[in-house]
Amino acid sequence: MSFWADQRVVVTGGAGFLGSFVVEGLRARACREVFVPRRRDYDLRDREAIRRLLRETRPTMIIHLAAVVGGIGANQKHPGQFFYDNAIMGIELIEQARQFNVPKLVVIGTICAYPKFTPVPFKEDDLWNGYPEETNAPYGIAKKALLVQCQAYRQEYGMNAIFLLPVNLYGPRDNFDPESSHVIPALIKKCVDARDSGQSFIECWGTGTPTREFIYVEDAAEGILLAAEHYNKPDPVNIGSGFEISIRDLAQLIVRLSGFRGEIRWDKSRPDGQPRRCLDTTRAWREFGFRARTPFEEGLRRTIAWYEQNRR
């Protein structure tokens, strides 16, 4: 509590899915000055907007969560936008933070930065051993460039910038828009909507064989805040749950938890994405004592309940 009481924290993306939980966590820690810039007021692709933000807030810490994100379909539709927006926001923010002598930056990367074929569980040291999975490579590479910038600025300027790699998030307040949502909210929406409208089947992309790891959003926010308080090294750190499930098993689990009684049909003409994703979280535990705590089924139940209550 004493650490956070005197901090002035800017949380980019603080009004978004993960950001809203990070902001709540800061306030629970008695952080008195938390500033959440909104895009309409501070477009982080604009250098002068960033400079104005830093002049007005004079932060002692920046937690950079703002990102343009989406599932496989959105990444395939907007690879240029996903690369440019994510790269330029981070590059300009880190550079201006250097010029304004911000004491600490917490930069959030993505599991999409890992090579397509990475030994499981993914270790941080394997991050550079290949090219990312093609459907989300522009996004992953844009984020990975920010790790290089953080390390280079630490080496040349002594900037205390840390880089975290969260696995796929899920939970209440997620994005349920079918045009841009990730797999869990997309499946929840399909199952709940199909249940209520009496549909006999839902359609899912791919073969269902790839595996994924997911972390409940409140757990991810806690990991970020623990790192912000305790971690001050150049090496990237995975933030995950250590739990892996196939997309097919995930779909069947959501069917059961949502009460949908119809059939799942798999459209094998659609891409699967990366074959496997599961993180080694040893470094997070060793460096700042983080472990995810929310059981997967419990997290899914809360997420389904939130969607049912808020979809209208």
NULUM-883821 format. One line per 10 residues: number of its first residue (from 1); their letters; for each residue x, y, z of C-alpha. Coordinates in Angstrom, 3 decimals. Layout:
NUM) A) X/Y/Z; ...
end
This chain:
1) MSFWADQRVV) 0.000/0.000/0.000; 2.800/2.439/0.884; 4.432/1.832/-2.522; 1.286/2.803/-4.415; 0.157/5.691/-2.225; 2.634/8.134/-3.766; 2.466/6.891/-7.368; 0.871/8.818/-10.229; -0.057/6.123/-12.721; -1.168/6.506/-16.328
11) VTGGAGFLGS) -2.941/3.370/-17.584; -3.281/3.431/-21.368; -6.208/1.251/-22.360; -7.483/1.638/-18.800; -11.099/1.823/-19.970; -10.783/-1.469/-21.851; -11.253/-5.102/-20.847; -7.988/-5.810/-19.010; -7.365/-2.147/-18.215; -10.561/-1.748/-16.209
21) FVVEGLRARA) -9.441/-4.516/-13.846; -5.937/-3.060/-13.567; -7.442/0.316/-12.629; -9.661/-1.361/-10.015; -6.597/-3.129/-8.633; -4.703/0.151/-8.368; -7.543/1.780/-6.479; -7.811/-1.230/-4.152; -4.110/-0.696/-3.422; -4.832/2.920/-2.396
31) CREVFVPRRR) -3.186/4.467/-5.432; -4.624/7.962/-5.214; -3.705/9.265/-8.674; -4.746/7.039/-11.578; -5.222/8.625/-14.987; -6.972/6.793/-17.839; -6.471/8.601/-21.167; -9.283/8.176/-23.682; -8.573/7.948/-27.388; -10.870/10.859/-28.238
41) DYDLRDREAI) -8.678/13.075/-26.044; -5.224/11.519/-26.470; -4.631/9.537/-29.666; -1.490/7.559/-28.816; -0.528/7.379/-32.484; 0.042/11.148/-32.329; 3.331/12.292/-30.768; 1.969/15.652/-29.696; -1.021/14.031/-27.997; 1.358/11.833/-25.987
51) RRLLRETRPT) 3.481/14.835/-25.025; 0.375/16.699/-23.902; -0.713/13.660/-21.867; 2.641/13.479/-20.075; 2.784/17.231/-19.467; -0.665/17.195/-17.898; -0.275/14.067/-15.754; 3.477/13.929/-14.914; 3.280/10.196/-14.154; 5.711/8.275/-11.984
61) MIIHLAAVVG) 4.610/5.105/-13.819; 2.978/4.199/-17.119; 1.207/0.870/-17.601; 0.813/0.514/-21.368; -2.180/-1.723/-22.105; -3.660/0.104/-25.106; -3.742/-2.130/-28.186; -5.689/-2.920/-31.330; -6.622/-6.586/-30.879; -8.920/-9.283/-32.205
71) GIGANQKHPG) -9.294/-12.921/-33.111; -7.986/-14.731/-36.191; -10.577/-13.162/-38.496; -9.810/-9.600/-37.386; -6.056/-10.203/-37.682; -6.484/-11.537/-41.215; -8.713/-8.642/-42.229; -6.565/-5.829/-40.792; -2.893/-6.937/-40.694; -1.640/-3.499/-41.700
81) QFFYDNAIMG) -3.706/-1.654/-39.124; -2.794/-4.149/-36.398; 0.914/-3.734/-37.168; 1.011/0.049/-37.527; -1.297/1.051/-34.680; 0.291/-1.273/-32.124; 3.850/-0.466/-33.145; 3.483/3.301/-33.389; 1.549/3.671/-30.115; 4.206/1.814/-28.172
91) IELIEQARQF) 7.250/3.287/-29.908; 6.087/6.884/-29.472; 4.907/6.352/-25.896; 8.200/4.777/-24.799; 10.251/7.510/-26.506; 8.229/10.324/-24.979; 8.364/8.646/-21.567; 12.144/8.685/-21.914; 12.153/12.366/-22.770; 9.868/13.145/-19.809
101) NVPKLVVIGT) 11.996/10.996/-17.450; 9.110/8.755/-16.368; 10.607/6.549/-13.620; 8.987/3.253/-14.682; 7.155/1.746/-17.659; 5.209/-1.510/-17.687; 4.717/-2.576/-21.317; 2.284/-5.373/-22.151; 3.182/-7.689/-25.017; 1.340/-10.725/-26.363
111) ICAYPKFTPV) 1.663/-14.473/-26.599; 1.237/-13.971/-30.370; 4.875/-12.828/-30.399; 6.114/-16.395/-29.862; 7.265/-18.458/-32.871; 4.631/-20.623/-34.539; 6.413/-23.811/-33.472; 7.676/-23.265/-29.944; 8.435/-26.080/-27.473; 5.608/-26.343/-24.950
121) PFKEDDLWNG) 5.447/-24.849/-22.389; 6.704/-21.612/-23.972; 9.775/-20.251/-22.178; 10.720/-16.581/-22.487; 14.130/-17.567/-23.857; 12.433/-19.126/-26.935; 10.830/-15.837/-28.006; 13.286/-15.228/-30.865; 13.609/-18.788/-32.179; 11.333/-18.426/-35.210
131) YPEETNAPYG) 8.586/-16.480/-36.972; 5.133/-16.097/-35.351; 2.032/-17.885/-36.633; 1.105/-16.196/-39.895; -2.478/-15.194/-39.080; -1.351/-12.906/-36.236; 2.319/-12.270/-37.077; 1.974/-8.520/-37.819; 0.406/-7.939/-34.404; 2.898/-10.178/-32.624
141) IAKKALLVQC) 5.932/-8.607/-34.288; 4.704/-5.074/-33.586; 4.481/-5.939/-29.903; 7.808/-7.765/-29.877; 9.506/-4.673/-31.305; 8.535/-2.872/-28.100; 10.514/-5.420/-26.082; 13.594/-4.540/-28.159; 12.947/-0.854/-27.544; 12.550/-1.366/-23.783
151) QAYRQEYGMN) 15.808/-3.313/-23.580; 17.687/-0.874/-25.815; 16.496/2.127/-23.801; 17.458/0.427/-20.562; 20.942/-0.218/-21.967; 21.528/3.278/-23.379; 19.443/5.542/-21.142; 18.931/3.526/-17.957; 15.157/3.464/-18.437; 13.324/1.118/-16.076
161) AIFLLPVNLY) 10.983/-0.493/-18.611; 9.664/-4.012/-18.049; 7.876/-6.236/-20.573; 5.146/-8.766/-19.772; 3.662/-11.476/-22.019; 0.113/-12.372/-20.969; -1.590/-15.431/-22.408; -5.126/-15.265/-23.879; -7.477/-13.455/-21.504; -11.129/-14.140/-20.730
171) GPRDNFDPES) -13.684/-12.936/-18.207; -16.483/-10.440/-17.581; -16.447/-7.257/-19.718; -14.710/-9.082/-22.601; -15.411/-8.153/-26.221; -18.330/-10.239/-27.510; -18.514/-8.633/-30.966; -18.381/-11.562/-33.442; -16.359/-9.448/-35.908; -13.426/-8.997/-33.537
181) SHVIPALIKK) -13.804/-11.219/-30.460; -11.429/-13.951/-29.308; -12.398/-17.588/-29.020; -13.981/-17.746/-25.539; -16.374/-14.783/-25.862; -17.158/-15.857/-29.441; -18.112/-19.365/-28.278; -20.093/-18.078/-25.299; -22.091/-15.741/-27.517; -22.782/-18.487/-30.052
191) CVDARDSGQS) -23.904/-20.989/-27.413; -26.058/-18.654/-25.318; -27.685/-17.039/-28.356; -28.301/-20.429/-29.992; -29.777/-21.796/-26.744; -32.180/-18.898/-26.397; -33.244/-18.881/-30.051; -33.686/-22.657/-30.252; -31.001/-23.272/-32.890; -29.994/-26.887/-33.462
201) FIECWGTGTP) -26.269/-26.257/-34.077; -23.440/-23.748/-33.870; -20.530/-23.451/-36.291; -16.896/-23.194/-35.159; -13.750/-22.405/-37.126; -11.067/-24.989/-37.942; -10.621/-28.542/-36.727; -10.768/-27.960/-32.981; -7.395/-29.663/-32.473; -5.181/-26.655/-31.542
211) TREFIYVEDA) -4.653/-26.088/-27.840; -4.728/-22.827/-25.931; -3.987/-21.526/-22.461; -6.278/-18.925/-20.908; -6.008/-16.696/-17.870; -8.910/-15.084/-16.033; -8.742/-11.326/-16.442; -8.606/-10.541/-12.701; -5.633/-12.890/-12.328; -3.838/-11.219/-15.241
221) AEGILLAAEH) -4.423/-7.778/-13.706; -2.978/-8.997/-10.410; 0.118/-10.347/-12.189; 0.660/-7.009/-13.933; 0.383/-5.061/-10.678; 2.735/-7.407/-8.819; 5.286/-6.969/-11.620; 4.797/-3.204/-11.608; 5.602/-3.124/-7.911; 8.372/-5.720/-7.650
231) YNKPDPVNIG) 10.019/-6.413/-11.028; 12.764/-4.210/-12.445; 14.742/-6.363/-14.901; 15.154/-6.373/-18.718; 14.004/-9.951/-19.364; 10.395/-10.483/-20.527; 8.046/-12.380/-18.211; 5.149/-14.690/-19.080; 1.829/-14.091/-17.315; -0.262/-17.248/-17.566
241) SGFEISIRDL) -2.181/-19.971/-15.780; -0.214/-23.061/-16.832; -3.458/-24.715/-18.032; -3.876/-25.975/-21.613; -7.086/-27.105/-23.363; -7.959/-27.984/-26.962; -10.425/-25.759/-28.817; -12.688/-28.786/-29.279; -12.744/-29.525/-25.532; -13.229/-25.814/-24.817
251) AQLIVRLSGF) -16.248/-25.665/-27.115; -17.790/-28.744/-25.503; -17.201/-27.279/-22.036; -18.906/-24.003/-22.948; -21.788/-25.926/-24.530; -22.272/-27.763/-21.231; -21.904/-24.713/-18.966; -24.211/-22.574/-21.097; -26.960/-25.174/-21.330; -26.945/-25.298/-25.143
261) RGEIRWDKSR) -28.159/-28.728/-26.265; -27.400/-28.594/-29.964; -24.584/-29.780/-32.214; -21.130/-28.285/-32.890; -20.189/-28.219/-36.580; -16.549/-27.571/-37.482; -15.743/-25.536/-40.603; -12.388/-27.053/-41.567; -11.927/-24.564/-44.405; -11.234/-21.923/-41.736
271) PDGQPRRCLD) -7.749/-21.494/-40.216; -6.775/-23.097/-36.911; -4.067/-20.604/-35.940; -1.019/-21.613/-33.907; -0.972/-25.381/-33.131; -0.331/-25.064/-29.373; -0.054/-22.300/-26.772; 0.933/-22.878/-23.186; 3.326/-20.780/-21.102; 6.055/-21.606/-18.634
281) TTRAWREFGF) 5.240/-19.284/-15.705; 8.259/-20.128/-13.533; 9.854/-16.707/-13.942; 6.737/-14.826/-12.764; 6.575/-16.943/-9.611; 10.299/-16.631/-8.927; 10.587/-12.893/-9.583; 7.391/-11.495/-8.062; 5.383/-14.345/-6.579; 2.600/-14.511/-9.138
291) RARTPFEEGL) 0.368/-17.525/-9.738; -3.082/-17.529/-11.309; -5.749/-18.552/-8.802; -9.124/-18.752/-10.595; -10.189/-22.313/-11.610; -11.007/-22.420/-15.322; -14.599/-23.660/-15.004; -15.343/-21.073/-12.329; -13.980/-18.308/-14.554; -16.092/-19.536/-17.466
301) RRTIAWYEQN) -19.232/-19.611/-15.316; -18.657/-15.996/-14.254; -18.038/-14.953/-17.859; -21.171/-16.686/-19.150; -23.238/-15.128/-16.347; -21.875/-11.663/-17.160; -22.762/-12.054/-20.850; -26.265/-13.257/-20.023; -26.832/-10.238/-17.778; -25.301/-7.606/-20.067
311) RR) -25.870/-8.656/-23.669; -29.016/-6.547/-24.104
end
